[in-house]
């Protein structure tokens, strides 16, 4: 085992800034991409739903 | 229901186009939806195992101390940045020559993830360079060509975003992607062609890896995690693009109403 304690682990032998800076940026961007895609999908589904409904209403009004 | 789609003789048509079955957005859409949870789960599990091996099991490096642990993020990100570009160029070429819409959509869906991995390779590289080389950045062949790769991704996305007609945007982007692919061998061989500050590759096809087995294992598992993540995210993005571009078709309308 390389680590004697949690503080030892977080200190990363004096390289905490570099190692944890890499880890933080990596997971920040991965999480950001996943959340961004979720939001894109949700807004898209809402817009499409509204668009389809309004198209149908227009069609019905014309045929009426 | 009307039978508009049955003008073609159904059976013969199906058999003739069997090979290209999943090249149609309509058949690809449900299939990709089923695959996403599997790739996402694989990514989470592989990432957890890889990080455990890399940050807990793998021994300290006798030269670089603990700073070398950045390798478990840096190398998979750098590999993905180049690999995604090759896949993007491949789908661009297919889209350009065979005029298949889905191929071009795949190329478009790959670009943001590729750009993200390129940025991560540069970011983690800078954070690794500072303690080992004493500088965040040098205009070395490897680093500069990787920065050019980031600009290629950004240029591809900006070009496609600036053209309103999606089919024209596909073609323009494809040409850019194909021209830029020349940069990939430059990145890959830069450490051999030029005398650079960046170290040579630690893993190659031809000779035994110059690193401990546990380190290599952790790195390969992290690379697999990056693959699974990319597949999940790109499939999710291409599904959004399909819905946007195929919104005039009956099947998208049915899908949206069923989900609503």
Interface residues (C-beta under 8 A of the other chain):
Chain A: X1 X2 X3 X9 X12 X13 X14 X15 X17 X18 X19 X21 X22 X23 X25 X26 X29 X30 X33 X34 X37 X40 X41 X44 X45 X48 X49 X51 X52
Chain B: X55 X56 X58 X59 X60 X65 X66 X67 X69 X70 X73 X74 X77 X112 X113 X116 X119 X120 X123 X124 X127 X128 X130 X131 X229 X233 X236 X237 X239 X240 X243 X244 X247 X252 X253 X256 X257 X259 X260
